[in-house]
Amino acid sequence: MHSLTQLLAARIIFAQCRPYSSPSILWDAMSAAPPAAAAPAAAVAAPVTFRPSNTTSCNSAADFAALRRDLRAYGVARLVSDQIAAGWLVRGSDGSVALSTATSPFNPFARLVAGLLPAPYGNHLQRLGMATADSEFFVAQNRPELDAAWASTAPDMVGKASMAQRHQFLLLRDLTHWQAFNVLTLGMSENEQTDTPASTAARLHAALELLRRMESVAREYAQRSRWSAHVGLFFHAFPFNSVQAMHLHMLDMSTAGPTFEHLNHKNLSLEDVTAVLQQEIDDAEQKQQQN
């Protein structure tokens, strides 16, 4: 029998609040239909010490490019220190920084891919015969009642229910680098101000290749799952998110629901993220040639 502490820790709610949150992810590691009497424990949101110039939206390439400029002005190393202080990141004895898998603050996605939290619905990539993808990624999903409420217009469901009838999350298994914290920090360095254009371009190329692998896996997953051809792939960039582990929202857009529109101000497409990183690569390589 699971202790009360375990049951509460396994039940997670991420509340909705515009603009610094993402859709509620409610799921129970112990059962698909938890007893109504069990009170859910609310995860503590990461403190927002970095405030971008645009606090209203991040759903376009222009928004994302501006957000990354704002972060560099704030200081990437400063953001890393903020998140270490908040407990979402941990610095090892060798100086490396990784995502925390501790129980407080509770990061369900980080603990899930680390094997510290049971996967309530099994391993979807293995089930579909995607063994190679499974070595790098993991697919998570909402609780069944939130998937079932995808079309609901009820005030207590809009912003909480799944964004589409088929809405799942592609997670990174590798938590050993702080860049896995969020899409905002992809390709960045704690030494942004002193890095050479060559090292900057190399980091950004690696980040771009990761995004391309994520897109390839997501589209293959959707195809094998018999989704429609209209697949939407979105990120929620920090600080417009709530789950402090990078994940890609995978949606079958043929059945997008009210929550998708409600959260559209922060649904940042993978295509827009890719375009911004490519532009940063071009800029870094141009500086490298000038030097």
SULZIWO-V28719 format. One line per field, one symbol per residue. psi: psi as a letter, one per 40 degrees, with the letter a starting at -180 (. if undefined). burial: # if it has 16 or more other C-alpha atoms within 10 Angstrom, else .. A space follows every 50 residues. Layout:
psi: ???
burial: ???
//
This chain:
psi: hiiddddddehhhhihhhefiiihghihedidgiidehhihhihihhgdh hidhedigfiddddddddddddddhddddddddddeediihideeihihi eiehihgddddddeeehihdeahddddefgddddediihiiiiddddded ehehdedhediieidhhihhihdheehedediddeheiiefddeiidddd ddddddddddddddddddddddddefiieghhhiihihfeadhfhhihhh iheefiadddddedeeghiddddddddddddddddddddd.
burial: ......##########.#############.........#..####...# .#....#####.######.###..###.######.######.....#### ##...########...#.###..##.......##..#######..##.## ##....###################..#############......##.# #####.##..#..##.###.##....#...#################### ###.######.##.##############.##..##......
//
